[in-house]
Amino acid sequence: MKCGHSLLLCAALMGGMAPFALLGCGGCANQNSAASSERTLAGVETRPPATTLSAEAQDTYAYLVLMQLMGRGEETLSVEDLREAVALLKSSRVPSSAWLDGAVWLLGRRSDLVVPFLEDALTVHPDDLSLTMLYAETLADRKMTQKAVGLMQNYIARHPAESDAQVELALLLVKDGRFNEADALLNSLPEKARTPLVDYSHARALSGMGRKDEAIVKLKRAIKEMPEFVEALAELAFLHEQRGEWKEARDVYERLAGLNFSPEEVTLRLINIALQLNQPDKALKYMHNGPDSLAFKLTVARMFMDSRHYLQAESLLRQVADDPAAPPEVFLLLADLAYQQRRDVSQALSWLNRVPADGNAAPRGALLRVQIIAESGKNEDALRLVQEGRRHYADMPEFYSLEARILVRLERKQEALAIIREGLKTWPADEDLSFLLGSLLDDMGDRDGALAAMETLLANHPDNAQALNYVGYSLAERGRDLERAISLLRKADGLSPNQSYIIDSLAWALYKAGQLPEALEQIRRAVRTGEVIDPAIWEHYGDIAAAMNLREEARTAYQKALDYKPANADVLRQRLSTL
């Protein structure tokens, strides 16, 4: 039914109508029943609106059409029906609250028609703040934040004293990542406008600007005024967590747990904090507050593994494995733990036998089986299995990489090289195969081929720290393009920090470029990093210190290199004799 509306419906709704609706029904009653042809709806005579309806009656009619549309429940929304209702609303004097009700209803149905509906509403009520703010928030939710910001800026230009509009604009600026603008706007608000919501939004802006201390002050003030402001509590807990303030974060997360806010997420956060504080027993207690689901237990088990609490992780995984619905990933993890932690090959393979042969986890199970067998010294058996896997899982480059590694172990390097190149024909940009090619060529003495392979790898994967290190060090060794070498090695150091071999490469490139003070600083950092330092790093240390006439430091470095009995021991002794 689109046009005809029952007078009985009008009467039935009178009790809940605004005052204008009462006048509208009176207008309906005063019309001549012969003004238009009658229609029937469910046995009740009705008629379409006549052009002679009073203004009040037209208002009521428009409102009733909208109410009828909103009363359909889960029925499919007709675009034509909505268009008709909008046309009636635009030609009537229905208050903005009716438009607002309609927009909220469309939002509840998750209908994209809410956007044009609100646009129409604002053509009728362009200065209504509630409609403007709802439209702005709707745009932001649909990833049109810049348009929402522009909408609020235009509104504020017409109503500069409206603090609620300024708050809304600030919220949108925060969503859009324009933290500096949001901070400036929020600082300009009068004190009376500084609600807990404003402080919370300001804290998010400050946090985005890296001013976390100030953000925490704002959040604490918001929470003091509104103790159950869960979004502010969550933000505060997260900031403490980011800063490594584990106990403070735990206190806030426990408050959130008491408020039943996002219980699973909060429980996981509490477990993480307990593990950071090396309190695995407390983490297990928190876990019991979470859902009794396989997915949750598996997530917690992974957290225990990541924090190197392997016994607890294995205990949890065994519980999950007893469930008939246990995912195959559980058996993969248990196999990995059995081998990596106890070198229990038999148990590891037993777990792998439970991985379905035709499931998504089967390829990973096959790879893990080959790795375990190879690492246990049975390289020929591992080679046979990986070749079977390569034929069975022809779309997976990992089998090519693993076969090449096993062939290298067996000193069958030419065969390994052939397998790598065969894989690269299918996957020319594969990161692992490309790195293996460069590494193997280097090992076989083809330095030019290795450098070319690593340059190709960097062209496809510019953030590969290993390739950055290789190319940078190779250039430094050759005394070529030292500025680029230093740049590549600085990037590698940033991507993979605290790696002594990368820091050594950087120090050596700086030494070759004549930047001795920084070269000395970096080589000192290299030998402070890691428990075991390669003798080549001590040798470089000696060369750099000697170049700066730091004889005692150079002697110490050369002697430490000699302690490892390197192949070039005679050369090092000769250098020592000159100091």
Buried (B, 14 or more C-beta within 10 A) or exposed (E): EEEBBBBEBBEEBEEEBBEBBEBBBEBBEEBEEEEBEEEEEEEEEBBBBBEEBBEBBBBBBBBBBBBBBBEEEEEEBEEEBBBBBBEBBBEBEBBBEBBBBBBEBBBEBEBEBBBBBBEBBBEBBEEBBBBBBBBBBBBBEEEBBEBBBBBBEEBBEEBEEBBEBBBBBBBBBBBBEBBEBBBEBBEEBEEEEBBBBBBBBBBBBBBBBEBBEBBBBBBEBBBEEBEEBBBBBBBBBBBBBEEEBBEBBBBBBBBBBEBEBBBBEBBBBBBBBBBBEEBBEBBBEBBEEBEEEBEBBBBBBBBBBEBEBBEBBBEBBBBBBEEEEBBBBBBBBBBBBBBBBEEBBEBBBBBBEBBEEEEEBBBBBBBBBBBBBBBBEBBEBBBBBBBEBBEEBEEBBBBBBBBBBBBBBBEBBEBBBEBBEBBBEEBEEBBBBBBBBBBBBBEBEBEEBBBBBBBBBBEEBEEBBBBBBBBBBBBBBEEEBBEEBBBBBBBBBEBBEEBBBBBBBBBBBBBBBEBBEBBBBBBBBBBEBBEEBBBBBBBBBBBBBBBBEBEEBBBBBBBBBBEBEBEBEEEBEEBBEEB
